[in-house]
Amino acid sequence: MCNKRTYPILKNHPLIEGVFIYERDDFEKIRKKSKILWIKSFLSFFEEIKKNKIDVSLDLSLNSQFGFFSWWAGIKKRIGLDYKKRGRFLTHKIKIDGFEDKHVVEYYLDLLSLFDVPVKKYPLEVYTDRESKRWVQEFLKKNDLGNDLKIGIAPCGGQAFGSQAYIKRWPKEKFSHLAMRLIKEFNAKIFLFAGPKEKAEVYNIIETLNKYNINCHEFTDLPLEKMIALIETCSLIVGNDTGPLRFADALKKKIIVLFGPVDERVYGPYPYEPHRQAIIKRDLACRPCYRKFRLPQCPYDKKCLRDIEVEEVFEAAKTLMRSG
């Protein structure tokens, strides 16, 4: 079960038989029109789950709502993480106060012990579809990019932090100068990846590059499956702690991730493979300040990110590009 935004990531996975899409906003729109229709829609949603006669649910949401869904749908064994007593509908649970000191993937894997499944560590995986791959090939052919070295840059912060996403971003002017160095050193074609709500940030970078008569390609409206297919063509991805870097990591690409307030031990590349991954951060006394799902106001104007120099990131790119 997932929402519409994450559905494209899951629908192409070869081990997933089916996906139930729950979009809260859609149900809320129905409720505002008619409470009776809203109740009928929920009952129909649960009935669809019941038809599959599911034996076990693994709840990674940290929210009581989805445990309730599993209970209502008649799933007898409900396993999950219990954060702030929100696991009241779970039959088997592991209490947590937050994600700290180990990778979030390992918190999820801990649930397997409640299901008598031995834990084996695997790298992340992500899949796209044939249609998206075909679209990418047509795009590369149309723009005569097939044989060029392609480097992706993810300069924004994703949607998880909402209005505070800016606090995860390396300064945009530094991304602009990094792009210029990569183009000059490697004769690379630059792809900028971001979400629809991050266009302004991306266009600021493009405007700076245009002043030096440097062109790049921006992708802020791509469906996730097409973004994944396009990242698959890149030799290196550089960016903040955000979605495109997760995709690149799962595709076994060389990546450089810039970490500010977030703990790289918890949310960094998984598993850590230094031959293709570089983590750049500043070990200030105040970082990581994002703890137990809370992000305080920064009194130092993002010093942990501002202090990372373009030359440092560029040298990491040179090292990774020349390895392997």
ABEGO torsion letter per residue (X at the ends): XBBAAAAAAAAABAABABBBBBBAAAAAAAAAABAAAAAAAAAAAAAAAAAAGBABBBBAAGBAAAAAAAAAAGBABBBBBBBGGAAAABABBBBBAEBBGBBAAAAAAAAAAAAGBBBBBBBBBBBBBAAAAAAAAAAAAAAGAAABBBBBBBABAEAAAEAAAAAABBBAAAAAAAAAAAAAAAGBBBBBBBBAAAAAAAAAAAAAAAAAGBBBBBBAABBAAAAAAAAAABABBBEBBBAAAAAAAAAGBBBBBBBBABBAAAABBOBBBAAABBBBBBBBAAOBABBGGBBBBBAAGGAAAAABBAAAAAAAAAAAAABX
